[in-house]
Amino acid sequence: MAEAPKKRNPIGRLIGGLLLVALLCGFLGLAGASLLAISEVLGDVGPPSTALGTTERATLAAYLLAQAPALNSPAGDPSAKLDLLVESGESAQSVIDQLVDAHVLDNGTLLRNYMRYRGLDVGIQAGSYEVTGAMTVRELASTLQTARPPEIVLTIVEGWRLEQIAEVIDRSDLGYSGSDFLVAARAAEVDHELFSGTGSLEGFLFPDTYRLEPDSSPQALVEAALDNFLRRVDPVLRQSFELQGLTLIQAVTLASIIEREAIVPEERPMIAAVFYKRLRGGLLLEADPTVQYALGWQPEGDWWKSPLTLLDLEVDSPYNTYRTGGLPPAPIAAPGLASLEAVGSPIDTSFLYFRATCDGSGRHQFAETFDQHLLNACP
């Protein structure tokens, strides 16, 4: 008759484990610690992983007992911060190495052994995390068990009109459409005195890269881009617009035209100066981008028709600065900070005209008279 299997004695195993811990503690200089004190400290550490064998569990417990104060102290440089991205299948050691390299963690061995003891080393999720050196080792280990929701990165490019932003949204994994975004961005009333009366946020959604949650709303993107605009277009810059005799809407409108005209960055202040000189001299701006904006979507698949024909320059629109004096009624695109600064700080110039050079460099030739302007035309 086969002998019945012996029943496991959990109490006996616990006592045996604690005795082994006590023995190991003796080698670590902690032989004076009582079994009760050891059990209390390990109870504070947390329950061990059931996947550990008796010897490994006791060895790790003895190590953590010796390191107990460090578990509840800042893990690294309290001022260190890291946006940690964990790839699918990435090892716990690779993650720990990144934390050490960023000075978020000083003792990688302590975190590794703590996670091993608790069984947390196999629970690190792929995804992104915000971690700091002010977090304790235990907090780091806990944080790495729950990744932040995946973010969707959306970039608004300088010189884009609202419809181009909508096209990118339609190609993203956001939970709303480009049309939903356009409704939010074309709200008749905007809850901020600086934008009141615009009827649209064309030009005021600051070009930048935005990180969005998949379940966010179009209003969230609009608010983030507006907040960014208010941070970047600060009171000092807004005052520079006033010194030029422009309201905020007028300044952004002029900057949006410059954004579409300028290819070479250092030409922006010069282009701004030419436009100022034409405006103050009662001349039409005659800016091609305003006609392109009025023409809108093209069958060729673009929002900015180029080149323009003489017939295009006759389009009936308040945005057509070949026919309408002054600035257009509102911005035509999203200007970057450099174009906005050019509006606030134009250089002094006698030029009244400019046109693109014929070498494809994106640069412009400037002229004081119309005859000189004609001579700058490409052959």
MARZASE-824371 format. One record per residue (C-alpha): x, y, z; residue number from 1; residue in three letters. Coordinates in steps of 0.1 Angstrom, whole numbers. Example, Ala and Ser with C-alpha at 12.3 -4.5 7.8 and 13.67 -1.06 7.14 Angstrom:
- 123; -45; 78; 1; Ala
- 137; -11; 71; 2; Ser
This chain:
- 0; 0; 0; 1; Met
- 15; 34; -11; 2; Ala
- 24; 58; 17; 3; Glu
- 1; 88; 19; 4; Ala
- 18; 121; 10; 5; Pro
- 28; 142; 39; 6; Lys
- 8; 173; 45; 7; Lys
- 26; 206; 42; 8; Arg
- 28; 225; 75; 9; Asn
- 26; 262; 66; 10; Pro
- 33; 272; 102; 11; Ile
- 64; 250; 103; 12; Gly
- 76; 264; 70; 13; Arg
- 71; 300; 83; 14; Leu
- 91; 292; 115; 15; Ile
- 118; 274; 94; 16; Gly
- 120; 304; 70; 17; Gly
- 123; 329; 99; 18; Leu
- 150; 307; 115; 19; Leu
- 169; 307; 82; 20; Leu
- 165; 345; 79; 21; Val
- 178; 348; 115; 22; Ala
- 208; 326; 106; 23; Leu
- 215; 347; 75; 24; Leu
- 211; 379; 95; 25; Cys
- 238; 367; 117; 26; Gly
- 262; 367; 88; 27; Phe
- 249; 403; 80; 28; Leu
- 257; 415; 115; 29; Gly
- 220; 414; 126; 30; Leu
- 222; 384; 149; 31; Ala
- 209; 405; 178; 32; Gly
- 175; 409; 160; 33; Ala
- 147; 389; 175; 34; Ser
- 124; 367; 154; 35; Leu
- 96; 390; 163; 36; Leu
- 115; 421; 151; 37; Ala
- 124; 402; 119; 38; Ile
- 88; 392; 112; 39; Ser
- 76; 428; 118; 40; Glu
- 102; 443; 94; 41; Val
- 94; 417; 67; 42; Leu
- 57; 423; 73; 43; Gly
- 63; 459; 65; 44; Asp
- 81; 449; 33; 45; Val
- 52; 429; 22; 46; Gly
- 44; 392; 14; 47; Pro
- 69; 373; -6; 48; Pro
- 62; 358; -40; 49; Ser
- 48; 323; -39; 50; Thr
- 71; 315; -68; 51; Ala
- 102; 317; -46; 52; Leu
- 119; 287; -30; 53; Gly
- 125; 286; 7; 54; Thr
- 163; 294; 4; 55; Thr
- 158; 323; -21; 56; Glu
- 130; 337; -1; 57; Arg
- 151; 337; 31; 58; Ala
- 181; 351; 13; 59; Thr
- 162; 380; -1; 60; Leu
- 144; 386; 31; 61; Ala
- 177; 388; 50; 62; Ala
- 190; 413; 24; 63; Tyr
- 158; 435; 26; 64; Leu
- 159; 433; 64; 65; Leu
- 194; 448; 63; 66; Ala
- 183; 475; 37; 67; Gln
- 149; 482; 54; 68; Ala
- 156; 520; 60; 69; Pro
- 165; 525; 23; 70; Ala
- 132; 511; 11; 71; Leu
- 113; 540; 26; 72; Asn
- 138; 568; 16; 73; Ser
- 141; 587; -17; 74; Pro
- 154; 562; -42; 75; Ala
- 176; 587; -60; 76; Gly
- 182; 624; -66; 77; Asp
- 149; 640; -54; 78; Pro
- 151; 666; -83; 79; Ser
- 155; 639; -110; 80; Ala
- 125; 632; -132; 81; Lys
- 120; 608; -160; 82; Leu
- 93; 601; -186; 83; Asp
- 100; 564; -188; 84; Leu
- 89; 544; -218; 85; Leu
- 88; 506; -213; 86; Val
- 87; 486; -245; 87; Glu
- 68; 453; -248; 88; Ser
- 90; 424; -236; 89; Gly
- 116; 447; -220; 90; Glu
- 133; 431; -191; 91; Ser
- 131; 444; -155; 92; Ala
- 169; 449; -155; 93; Gln
- 167; 471; -186; 94; Ser
- 141; 493; -169; 95; Val
- 162; 495; -137; 96; Ile
- 193; 505; -157; 97; Asp
- 173; 534; -172; 98; Gln
- 162; 546; -138; 99; Leu
- 198; 545; -126; 100; Val
- 211; 564; -157; 101; Asp
- 185; 591; -151; 102; Ala
- 195; 594; -114; 103; His
- 160; 585; -104; 104; Val
- 175; 554; -87; 105; Leu
- 208; 550; -68; 106; Asp
- 207; 514; -58; 107; Asn
- 195; 492; -87; 108; Gly
- 202; 460; -67; 109; Thr
- 179; 470; -40; 110; Leu
- 150; 477; -64; 111; Leu
- 157; 444; -82; 112; Arg
- 158; 423; -51; 113; Asn
- 127; 440; -36; 114; Tyr
- 108; 434; -68; 115; Met
- 120; 398; -70; 116; Arg
- 110; 392; -34; 117; Tyr
- 75; 406; -40; 118; Arg
- 71; 390; -74; 119; Gly
- 68; 424; -90; 120; Leu
- 97; 420; -115; 121; Asp
- 74; 400; -138; 122; Val
- 45; 425; -136; 123; Gly
- 61; 455; -153; 124; Ile
- 37; 467; -180; 125; Gln
- 47; 481; -213; 126; Ala
- 38; 518; -215; 127; Gly
- 48; 551; -202; 128; Ser
- 55; 562; -166; 129; Tyr
- 63; 594; -148; 130; Glu
- 89; 587; -121; 131; Val
- 111; 609; -99; 132; Thr
- 140; 604; -75; 133; Gly
- 118; 616; -47; 134; Ala
- 99; 583; -49; 135; Met
- 109; 554; -26; 136; Thr
- 120; 521; -39; 137; Val
- 87; 506; -29; 138; Arg
- 68; 534; -47; 139; Glu
- 89; 529; -78; 140; Leu
- 82; 492; -78; 141; Ala
- 44; 498; -73; 142; Ser
- 43; 525; -100; 143; Thr
- 59; 502; -126; 144; Leu
- 29; 478; -122; 145; Gln
- 4; 502; -138; 146; Thr
- 14; 521; -170; 147; Ala
- -3; 554; -180; 148; Arg
- -28; 551; -207; 149; Pro
- -11; 553; -241; 150; Pro
- -7; 588; -255; 151; Glu
- -14; 600; -290; 152; Ile
- 11; 625; -303; 153; Val
- -3; 652; -325; 154; Leu
- 18; 679; -340; 155; Thr
- 4; 712; -353; 156; Ile
- 29; 726; -379; 157; Val
- 36; 762; -384; 158; Glu
- 17; 776; -413; 159; Gly
- -12; 751; -411; 160; Trp
- -48; 761; -415; 161; Arg
- -75; 745; -393; 162; Leu
- -84; 720; -420; 163; Glu
- -49; 706; -421; 164; Gln
- -50; 699; -384; 165; Ile
- -84; 682; -390; 166; Ala
- -68; 660; -416; 167; Glu
- -42; 648; -392; 168; Val
- -68; 641; -365; 169; Ile
- -87; 619; -390; 170; Asp
- -55; 599; -395; 171; Arg
- -50; 595; -358; 172; Ser
- -64; 571; -332; 173; Asp
- -82; 599; -313; 174; Leu
- -118; 591; -305; 175; Gly
- -132; 620; -325; 176; Tyr
- -131; 632; -361; 177; Ser
- -115; 662; -378; 178; Gly
- -150; 675; -383; 179; Ser
- -156; 674; -345; 180; Asp
- -124; 694; -341; 181; Phe
- -134; 720; -366; 182; Leu
- -167; 725; -348; 183; Val
- -148; 731; -315; 184; Ala
- -122; 754; -332; 185; Ala
- -148; 775; -350; 186; Arg
- -169; 782; -319; 187; Ala
- -187; 815; -323; 188; Ala
- -177; 826; -288; 189; Glu
- -144; 819; -272; 190; Val
- -142; 820; -234; 191; Asp
- -113; 845; -232; 192; His
- -113; 883; -237; 193; Glu
- -82; 881; -259; 194; Leu
- -100; 861; -285; 195; Phe
- -134; 876; -283; 196; Ser
- -149; 886; -316; 197; Gly
- -128; 862; -336; 198; Thr
- -156; 838; -345; 199; Gly
- -128; 812; -351; 200; Ser
- -96; 801; -335; 201; Leu
- -77; 801; -369; 202; Glu
- -42; 812; -361; 203; Gly
- -45; 809; -323; 204; Phe
- -39; 772; -318; 205; Leu
- -2; 774; -312; 206; Phe
- 20; 752; -334; 207; Pro
- 36; 725; -312; 208; Asp
- 35; 688; -304; 209; Thr
- 7; 678; -281; 210; Tyr
- 4; 645; -262; 211; Arg
- -33; 635; -259; 212; Leu
- -51; 606; -243; 213; Glu
- -71; 585; -267; 214; Pro
- -104; 593; -250; 215; Asp
- -98; 630; -249; 216; Ser
- -122; 655; -265; 217; Ser
- -116; 680; -293; 218; Pro
- -122; 707; -267; 219; Gln
- -92; 693; -248; 220; Ala
- -69; 698; -278; 221; Leu
- -83; 733; -284; 222; Val
- -78; 743; -248; 223; Glu
- -42; 729; -247; 224; Ala
- -33; 748; -278; 225; Ala
- -49; 780; -266; 226; Leu
- -31; 777; -232; 227; Asp
- 1; 772; -251; 228; Asn
- -6; 803; -271; 229; Phe
- -11; 824; -240; 230; Leu
- 21; 811; -225; 231; Arg
- 42; 818; -256; 232; Arg
- 26; 851; -266; 233; Val
- 33; 866; -233; 234; Asp
- 24; 902; -221; 235; Pro
- 58; 915; -233; 236; Val
- 52; 902; -268; 237; Leu
- 16; 915; -268; 238; Arg
- 28; 949; -257; 239; Gln
- 52; 949; -287; 240; Ser
- 22; 945; -310; 241; Phe
- 5; 974; -293; 242; Glu
- 36; 996; -299; 243; Leu
- 32; 988; -336; 244; Gln
- -4; 999; -335; 245; Gly
- -19; 964; -338; 246; Leu
- -45; 946; -319; 247; Thr
- -38; 910; -310; 248; Leu
- -60; 897; -338; 249; Ile
- -43; 920; -363; 250; Gln
- -8; 910; -351; 251; Ala
- -16; 872; -354; 252; Val
- -32; 879; -388; 253; Thr
- 0; 896; -401; 254; Leu
- 22; 869; -385; 255; Ala
- 2; 842; -402; 256; Ser
- 9; 858; -436; 257; Ile
- 46; 861; -428; 258; Ile
- 46; 824; -417; 259; Glu
- 33; 814; -452; 260; Arg
- 56; 838; -470; 261; Glu
- 89; 832; -452; 262; Ala
- 110; 801; -459; 263; Ile
- 143; 813; -447; 264; Val
- 140; 822; -410; 265; Pro
- 161; 853; -410; 266; Glu
- 139; 870; -436; 267; Glu
- 109; 872; -414; 268; Arg
- 117; 906; -398; 269; Pro
- 124; 920; -433; 270; Met
- 91; 906; -447; 271; Ile
- 73; 921; -417; 272; Ala
- 89; 954; -423; 273; Ala
- 78; 954; -460; 274; Val
- 42; 947; -450; 275; Phe
- 42; 974; -424; 276; Tyr
- 55; 999; -449; 277; Lys
- 28; 989; -474; 278; Arg
- 1; 991; -448; 279; Leu
- 12; 1025; -436; 280; Arg
- 16; 1038; -471; 281; Gly
- -19; 1028; -481; 282; Gly
- -7; 1001; -506; 283; Leu
- -23; 968; -510; 284; Leu
- -4; 939; -493; 285; Leu
- -7; 917; -524; 286; Glu
- 3; 886; -505; 287; Ala
- -1; 854; -523; 288; Asp
- -9; 833; -492; 289; Pro
- -41; 853; -486; 290; Thr
- -53; 844; -521; 291; Val
- -44; 808; -515; 292; Gln
- -64; 808; -483; 293; Tyr
- -94; 822; -501; 294; Ala
- -92; 796; -528; 295; Leu
- -92; 768; -503; 296; Gly
- -90; 731; -512; 297; Trp
- -77; 723; -547; 298; Gln
- -85; 693; -569; 299; Pro
- -48; 685; -569; 300; Glu
- -51; 676; -532; 301; Gly
- -37; 707; -515; 302; Asp
- -49; 736; -495; 303; Trp
- -24; 761; -508; 304; Trp
- -25; 765; -546; 305; Lys
- 9; 772; -562; 306; Ser
- 16; 788; -585; 307; Pro
- -13; 813; -587; 308; Leu
- -27; 825; -620; 309; Thr
- -38; 861; -628; 310; Leu
- -74; 848; -627; 311; Leu
- -68; 835; -591; 312; Asp
- -57; 870; -581; 313; Leu
- -92; 882; -590; 314; Glu
- -111; 859; -566; 315; Val
- -138; 878; -547; 316; Asp
- -130; 874; -511; 317; Ser
- -122; 897; -482; 318; Pro
- -90; 876; -477; 319; Tyr
- -77; 886; -512; 320; Asn
- -52; 913; -504; 321; Thr
- -47; 919; -542; 322; Tyr
- -82; 935; -542; 323; Arg
- -89; 944; -505; 324; Thr
- -69; 970; -486; 325; Gly
- -54; 965; -452; 326; Gly
- -52; 932; -434; 327; Leu
- -75; 902; -440; 328; Pro
- -104; 900; -415; 329; Pro
- -87; 872; -395; 330; Ala
- -55; 849; -395; 331; Pro
- -51; 825; -424; 332; Ile
- -29; 799; -406; 333; Ala
- -11; 791; -373; 334; Ala
- 20; 813; -370; 335; Pro
- 51; 802; -351; 336; Gly
- 68; 822; -324; 337; Leu
- 94; 836; -348; 338; Ala
- 68; 851; -371; 339; Ser
- 50; 866; -341; 340; Leu
- 82; 881; -328; 341; Glu
- 89; 895; -363; 342; Ala
- 56; 913; -361; 343; Val
- 65; 928; -328; 344; Gly
- 101; 937; -338; 345; Ser
- 103; 945; -375; 346; Pro
- 135; 960; -389; 347; Ile
- 138; 994; -405; 348; Asp
- 137; 991; -443; 349; Thr
- 130; 1011; -475; 350; Ser
- 118; 981; -494; 351; Phe
- 82; 979; -506; 352; Leu
- 84; 947; -527; 353; Tyr
- 98; 912; -525; 354; Phe
- 95; 881; -546; 355; Arg
- 110; 846; -545; 356; Ala
- 144; 841; -560; 357; Thr
- 147; 818; -591; 358; Cys
- 172; 793; -576; 359; Asp
- 147; 773; -555; 360; Gly
- 164; 783; -522; 361; Ser
- 133; 798; -507; 362; Gly
- 149; 832; -503; 363; Arg
- 135; 864; -516; 364; His
- 147; 894; -535; 365; Gln
- 137; 928; -521; 366; Phe
- 131; 960; -541; 367; Ala
- 123; 996; -533; 368; Glu
- 105; 1004; -566; 369; Thr
- 81; 985; -588; 370; Phe
- 105; 987; -617; 371; Asp
- 132; 970; -596; 372; Gln
- 106; 945; -585; 373; His
- 99; 937; -622; 374; Leu
- 136; 932; -629; 375; Leu
- 137; 906; -601; 376; Asn
- 112; 884; -619; 377; Ala
- 124; 850; -631; 378; Cys
- 133; 848; -668; 379; Pro
